[in-house]
Amino acid sequence: MECVFGLVGNGFAIVVADSSAVHSILVHKSNEDKIMLLDSHKLIAASGEPGDRVQFTEYIQKNVALYQFRNGIPLTTAAAANFTRGELATALRKNPYSVNILLAGYDKETGPELYYIDYIATLHKLEKGAFGYGSYFSLSMMDRHYHSGMSVEDAIDLVDKCIKEIRSRLVVAPPNFVIKIVDKDGAREYAWRESVKDTPVPSA
């Protein structure tokens, strides 16, 4: 029951993901961070099969870093999104990844951007987007309350509304969410929304 969503505001982009690691009927952990920093000004949030999600996002992260190391300049958000889409499209004909991605970034020339990339390598630039079962509720909430040029406070308020709706409506709702933001000052963790904390296991 994964939930990943994001939106673009006035000078920033926000991505949110649940933090549940689930297999079948078991919850393995409730603090899995599914939003990875690609570089100083890019975030990649992914949902899908855990192995594919981790392996593919790490592969993209390392290749983005390799490009910057070789050329001395970072990829733009659009270039990183198109590279990611290209790798998914190539894998689709060989050994496909079951992974859906929201890629957010900030460039000095173009400002904040959000890209939607699904497991069959469809790429769209969006102002708001979502994946997973939570998308049924978060997209409807964003359709109702989202407007371009939102402030950070308004955007976080909308994010909290989406999380509240998912928790109250989804039959097996993830309890915890991580919120990350990217703007001119870089990509960083903004907050966690936790209703369940993992209990530390006492040492033997």
Secondary structure, 3 states (H helix, E strand, C coil): CCEEEEEECCCEEEEEEECCEEECCEEEECCCCCEEEEECCEEEEEEECHHHHHHHHHHHHHHHHHHHHHHCCCCCHHHHHHHHHHHHHHHHCCCCCCEEEEEEEEECCCEEEEEEECCCCCEEEECEEEEECCHHHHHHHHHHHCCCCCCHHHHHHHHHHHHHHHHHHCCCCCCCEEEEEEECCEEEEEEEECCCCCCCCCCC
